[in-house]
C-alpha cells in the first residue's frame, strides 16, 4: 500500500527545492547562465526535469483523488 500523504509531501518538497534552485539559474549575457555555466545550464535542466516530474506526480494524484 502506498502512503499517499508521504508521496505528496515528498513531491511538494522536491518541486519547491527545484524552483528555488532554478531561481538562481537564468540566462545571462554571452551564452552563459547567471551561475556562470555555459547554456544550456546542466543545473537548470536537472531542476526543470525534477520540477516537471514531481509536478506530474502531484497532478496525477490530484486527478485520482
ChimeraX attribute file (.defattr): number of C-alpha atoms within 10 A of each C-alpha:
attribute: neighborCount
match mode: 1-to-1
recipient: residues
	/A:1	3
	/A:2	6
	/A:3	7
	/A:4	10
	/A:5	9
	/A:6	10
	/A:7	15
	/A:8	17
	/A:9	11
	/A:10	14
	/A:11	20
	/A:12	17
	/A:13	13
	/A:14	18
	/A:15	20
	/A:16	14
	/A:17	14
	/A:18	21
	/A:19	17
	/A:20	12
	/A:21	13
	/A:22	17
	/A:23	10
	/A:24	13
	/A:25	21
	/A:26	16
	/A:27	18
	/A:28	14
	/A:29	9
	/A:30	8
	/A:31	13
	/A:32	16
	/A:33	20
	/A:34	16
	/A:35	14
	/A:36	14
	/A:37	16
	/A:38	14
	/A:39	16
	/A:40	13
	/A:41	18
	/A:42	13
	/A:43	17
	/A:44	23
	/A:45	14
	/A:46	13
	/A:47	20
	/A:48	16
	/A:49	14
	/A:50	18
	/A:51	21
	/A:52	14
	/A:53	15
	/A:54	21
	/A:55	17
	/A:56	13
	/A:57	16
	/A:58	19
	/A:59	12
	/A:60	11
	/A:61	13
	/A:62	10
	/A:63	8
	/A:64	7
	/A:65	6
